[in-house]
Amino acid sequence: MARGLPPPPRSPRHAAPDRAPGAGPRSGRGLHARRRTRGHGAQRLRHPEPLSRAGPRVVPPPVRAHPRSVPLISDDPAGRLEIRELTARFTDAVNRRAPEDLAGLFAEDGEWHVPGVPVAAGREAIAALLRKLLGNFAHLVQLTHSGHADVSGDTATATWYLTENAVDADGNAFAFTGVYTDELVRTPEGWRFARRTFAFLQRGTPGGTSRHYAHPRSAADG
């Protein structure tokens, strides 16, 4: 092109369409607009090859369940909730030093298995065992942490983790972490423990000094 000469007029096919003032963006300028290459004309990019032309489709192998796997959650949410409430009331009865309340959480022929002492079978024996255990400690606080329950009809199993901090009559402090494995049964009174079995996971003595307070609703106060 010679210097000083005006450029040739644009052909009609390159002319921009008339647009009203304030009009929005042109159609096709959004997320899926065609990209343009440098130069006078607009060139379309080639679309990606369809899957049928891009090679065989890779299908992941099916996931096989472990032959010994168990359902993580049973199909009885109401039963699981009642068992969780029952377990919370067990810890509450221990902290309030209420043997009769704790015994009432067991079935009539329920069993309580605690390491180092004979098995307590029946509500009367269970209440007596709690009285004996509490008699060894001037202060005791039990906390129940995570756990789960699996319900099958009118029976269930459960696992709960807990910690305890206690001080005996001589001022010696104790602390431990343990686990309860439970068997439960649905009774006319609701869910009750058929068997509670405790096992230690960790035992020790807490460091430092601490102050202990009586439970505000302690059954020992009458």
C-alpha positions in Angstrom: 0.0 0.0 0.0 1.4 3.4 -1.0 2.0 6.0 1.7 -0.5 8.8 2.0 -3.3 6.9 0.3 -6.4 6.1 2.4 -7.1 2.4 3.0 -9.6 0.7 0.8 -13.2 0.7 2.0 -14.3 -2.3 3.9 -16.5 -4.7 2.1 -20.1 -5.1 3.3 -19.4 -8.6 4.7 -16.9 -7.1 7.1 -19.0 -4.2 8.2 -20.2 -4.2 11.8 -24.0 -4.5 12.2 -25.9 -1.5 13.4 -26.4 -1.5 17.2 -28.6 0.7 19.2 -26.9 3.0 21.7 -26.7 1.3 25.1 -27.4 -2.1 23.7 -26.0 -5.1 25.6 -23.2 -7.3 24.4 -23.4 -9.0 21.0 -24.8 -12.4 20.8 -22.1 -15.0 21.1 -19.8 -12.9 23.3 -20.5 -14.9 26.5 -18.8 -18.0 28.0 -19.2 -20.1 24.8 -18.3 -17.4 22.2 -16.2 -18.5 19.3 -12.6 -17.3 19.5 -11.1 -15.3 16.6 -7.7 -15.4 15.2 -5.6 -12.4 14.2 -6.4 -11.1 10.7 -9.3 -9.8 8.7 -11.5 -12.8 8.8 -13.1 -14.8 11.7 -12.1 -18.4 11.7 -13.8 -21.1 13.7 -11.7 -23.3 15.9 -12.1 -27.0 15.4 -14.3 -28.7 17.9 -12.8 -31.5 19.9 -13.2 -35.0 18.5 -16.2 -36.8 19.8 -15.5 -39.6 22.3 -16.2 -42.2 19.6 -13.2 -40.9 17.6 -10.9 -40.1 20.5 -10.2 -43.8 21.3 -11.9 -46.4 23.6 -13.6 -45.1 26.7 -11.9 -46.1 29.9 -14.4 -47.6 32.4 -13.2 -48.0 36.0 -13.5 -51.4 37.5 -16.5 -51.9 39.9 -15.9 -51.4 43.6 -16.4 -54.7 45.5 -17.5 -54.5 49.1 -15.3 -56.1 51.7 -16.8 -59.6 52.5 -16.7 -58.7 56.2 -17.9 -55.1 55.9 -20.9 -54.0 58.0 -23.3 -51.1 57.5 -22.0 -47.9 59.0 -25.5 -46.8 60.0 -28.5 -49.0 60.7 -31.9 -48.3 59.4 -33.4 -47.4 62.8 -32.5 -43.8 63.6 -35.1 -43.6 66.4 -33.5 -46.7 68.1 -30.0 -45.3 67.7 -31.1 -42.0 69.3 -32.7 -43.8 72.2 -29.6 -45.9 72.8 -27.5 -42.7 72.7 -29.8 -41.2 75.3 -29.5 -44.4 77.5 -25.7 -44.2 77.4 -25.7 -40.5 78.4 -28.0 -41.3 81.3 -25.5 -44.0 82.5 -22.7 -41.4 82.7 -25.1 -39.0 84.4 -26.0 -41.6 87.1 -22.3 -42.3 87.7 -21.5 -38.6 88.1 -24.5 -38.0 90.4 -23.6 -41.1 92.4 -27.0 -42.6 91.9 -26.8 -46.4 91.9 -30.5 -47.1 91.6 -30.8 -44.8 88.6 -27.9 -46.6 86.9 -29.3 -50.0 87.7 -32.6 -49.1 86.1 -30.8 -48.6 82.8 -30.2 -52.4 82.6 -32.6 -55.1 81.7 -33.9 -57.1 84.7 -31.3 -59.8 84.0 -28.7 -57.4 82.7 -25.0 -57.8 83.4 -22.2 -55.3 84.1 -18.6 -56.4 83.5 -15.9 -54.4 85.1 -12.2 -55.5 85.2 -11.0 -56.8 88.6 -14.4 -57.4 90.2 -17.0 -60.2 89.9 -19.7 -59.8 87.2 -22.8 -58.0 88.5 -25.9 -59.7 87.2 -29.4 -58.2 87.9 -30.3 -54.7 88.9 -29.8 -55.2 92.6 -26.2 -56.5 92.1 -25.5 -53.7 89.6 -26.6 -51.0 92.1 -24.4 -52.7 94.8 -21.4 -52.7 92.5 -21.6 -49.0 91.7 -21.9 -48.2 95.4 -18.7 -50.3 96.0 -16.8 -48.6 93.2 -17.8 -45.1 94.2 -16.8 -45.9 97.8 -13.2 -46.0 96.7 -13.2 -42.4 95.4 -13.8 -39.2 97.1 -14.3 -37.5 93.7 -15.0 -39.0 90.3 -16.0 -37.5 87.0 -16.9 -39.7 84.0 -17.2 -38.4 80.4 -18.6 -40.3 77.5 -17.2 -39.3 74.1 -17.7 -40.7 70.6 -19.5 -44.0 69.9 -22.1 -45.7 67.7 -24.9 -48.1 67.8 -26.2 -50.7 65.3 -29.8 -51.8 65.7 -31.2 -55.1 64.4 -34.9 -55.5 65.3 -35.2 -55.7 69.0 -31.5 -56.1 69.8 -28.5 -53.9 69.2 -24.8 -53.6 69.8 -22.9 -50.4 70.6 -19.4 -49.1 71.3 -18.6 -46.0 73.4 -15.3 -44.4 74.4 -15.0 -42.6 77.8 -12.6 -41.0 80.2 -12.6 -40.7 84.0 -10.7 -38.6 86.5 -10.9 -39.5 90.1 -9.3 -38.9 93.5 -9.3 -41.5 96.3 -9.7 -40.9 100.0 -5.9 -40.4 100.4 -5.8 -37.7 97.8 -4.2 -39.9 95.0 -5.4 -38.8 91.6 -6.2 -41.3 88.8 -7.1 -40.9 85.1 -7.9 -43.4 82.4 -9.4 -43.9 79.0 -11.6 -46.9 78.2 -14.2 -48.4 76.0 -17.6 -50.0 76.6 -18.9 -52.7 74.3 -22.6 -53.1 74.8 -25.4 -55.5 74.0 -28.8 -54.1 74.2 -32.4 -55.3 74.1 -35.7 -53.5 73.5 -38.1 -54.0 76.4 -41.5 -52.6 77.4 -39.6 -49.9 79.2 -37.6 -49.0 76.1 -34.0 -49.9 75.2 -32.0 -51.3 78.1 -28.4 -52.7 78.5 -28.4 -56.5 78.4 -24.6 -56.5 78.9 -22.0 -53.7 79.4 -18.4 -54.8 79.2 -15.7 -52.3 80.1 -12.0 -52.4 79.0 -9.1 -50.1 79.8 -7.3 -48.4 76.9 -5.0 -46.2 79.0 -4.4 -45.6 82.7 -2.2 -43.0 84.5 -2.0 -40.2 87.0 -2.8 -36.6 85.9 -0.1 -34.1 86.5 -0.5 -30.9 88.6 -3.1 -30.2 91.2 -6.8 -29.7 90.7 -9.9 -28.8 92.7 -13.0 -31.0 92.8 -16.6 -30.0 93.3 -19.8 -31.9 94.2 -22.3 -32.5 91.5 -25.2 -30.0 91.9 -27.7 -32.8 91.7 -25.8 -35.5 93.5 -27.9 -38.3 94.8 -25.5 -38.8 97.7 -26.8 -35.6 99.2 -30.3 -37.0 99.6 
